[in-house]
Amino acid sequence: MWPETIEARGHTTADGVLNLSVNIGVADADVSIVMRVKPASPRDAVDEHGWPLGFFDRVAGSMPELHRAPQGQFEERRTFE
């Protein structure tokens, strides 16, 4: 399963330190880490469930060619007494 790319968001301390704790699922092993730091933009923001803000607004109705077929008529059934 290696190599693996892990994306994370964090917040720096007042003195500019970013503390990370990432479980990679491998115990007692030497690993090489490559880190790319970039400022988070507002469009990278996520909601309380981890979804990008506005995600469902952008994807809702994104498959207009997908239509539900007619379901036909339901049969009349006797009622329970």
N, C-alpha and C positions, 0 to 999 in steps of 0.2 A: 504494500500500500504506500510505500515511500516513493518518491518525494511527495509531500503534501503541502498545499498552500492554505494557510489559515489567515483569515481576515478578522480584524478586531478593531474596536473603537475604544478610546480611552480619554482620560482627562489628565493634564499635567498638574503637578503641585505648584504652589506659589514660587518655588525656586526652579521651576522648569524641568522637573524630573517626572518621567512617565514610568509607573510601576506596572509590570505585566506579570501575570501568573496564568500560564496556558498549559492545560493538560493535553499532552500529545499521545498518551496511551502507551508509551514505551518507557520501561523502568531501567535505571542504571545503565544508560547508554550515552555515548558522546554524540552530539548532534551539531550541525552547522546551521546558523540562523542568518537570514538576510532580512533586513528591516528597511522599509521605505516609509519615511515620514512625510505626510502631506497634511495641510490644514483641511479640516472637515468643512465642507460647504453646506449651506442650508438644505440643498437637495439631497445630501447624504443623511439627513436627519431621519430618525425612525420613531415610530409610535411606541406605546408601552408594551406591545406584543412583538416588537422587533421588525415590523414591516416598514418599508420606506414610506415616508409621508406622501399621501396622494396616490399610492400604488393602485388601490382599488378603483379610484376615479379614472385612472389611465387605462385600466384593463377591462372595465365593465363595458360590455357590448363590443369587444374587440373582435368577435367572430360573427359578423352579421349574416354570413352564409349558413350558419347553424340554426336550423329551425326545427321545432317539434312537429312531428307528423300529426295529422288529424287523429283523434282518439276514437272516433266513431260514437255510436249511441250506446248507452247503458241499457241493459235489459230491465224490465219491471220485475221486481221480486216481491214475493209475499212478505208481509210484515209479521213479526212475532206477536202473539197475543198473550 
